[in-house]
């Protein structure tokens, strides 16, 4: 799970994911959940 979150973050930084839309909202929400559970 941590590796998947890291891959998403790297992909976003690299610009592989769209900067807006449901994908980003889902990614940000996932990152917030991971941060709270850390």
C-alpha positions as a Markdown table, in Angstrom:
| # | Residue | x | y | z |
|---|---|---|---|---|
| 1 | Unk | 0.0 | 0.0 | 0.0 |
| 2 | Unk | 2.8 | 2.4 | 0.9 |
| 3 | Unk | 4.6 | 1.6 | -2.4 |
| 4 | Unk | 1.4 | 2.2 | -4.3 |
| 5 | Unk | 1.0 | 5.6 | -2.7 |
| 6 | Unk | 4.6 | 6.4 | -3.4 |
| 7 | Unk | 4.1 | 5.5 | -7.1 |
| 8 | Unk | 1.1 | 7.7 | -7.3 |
| 9 | Unk | 3.1 | 10.6 | -5.8 |
| 10 | Unk | 6.0 | 10.1 | -8.2 |
| 11 | Unk | 3.6 | 9.8 | -11.1 |
| 12 | Unk | 1.9 | 13.1 | -10.2 |
| 13 | Unk | 5.3 | 14.9 | -9.8 |
| 14 | Unk | 6.4 | 13.5 | -13.1 |
| 15 | Unk | 3.1 | 14.8 | -14.7 |
| 16 | Unk | 1.9 | 11.4 | -15.7 |
| 17 | Unk | -1.4 | 12.0 | -14.0 |
| 18 | Unk | -3.9 | 14.8 | -14.8 |
| 19 | Unk | -3.6 | 17.8 | -12.5 |
| 20 | Unk | -7.4 | 18.1 | -12.2 |
| 21 | Unk | -10.4 | 15.8 | -12.1 |
| 22 | Unk | -11.6 | 12.8 | -10.2 |
| 23 | Unk | -8.2 | 11.1 | -10.4 |
| 24 | Unk | -6.4 | 13.9 | -8.5 |
| 25 | Unk | -9.3 | 14.1 | -6.0 |
| 26 | Unk | -9.0 | 10.4 | -5.3 |
| 27 | Unk | -5.2 | 10.6 | -5.1 |
| 28 | Unk | -5.3 | 13.5 | -2.7 |
| 29 | Unk | -7.9 | 11.8 | -0.5 |
| 30 | Unk | -5.9 | 8.6 | -0.4 |
| 31 | Unk | -2.7 | 10.6 | 0.6 |
| 32 | Unk | -4.7 | 12.3 | 3.4 |
| 33 | Unk | -5.9 | 8.9 | 4.7 |
| 34 | Unk | -2.3 | 7.5 | 4.6 |
| 35 | Unk | -1.0 | 10.6 | 6.4 |
| 36 | Unk | -3.6 | 10.3 | 9.1 |
| 37 | Unk | -3.0 | 6.6 | 9.6 |
| 38 | Unk | 0.8 | 7.1 | 9.7 |
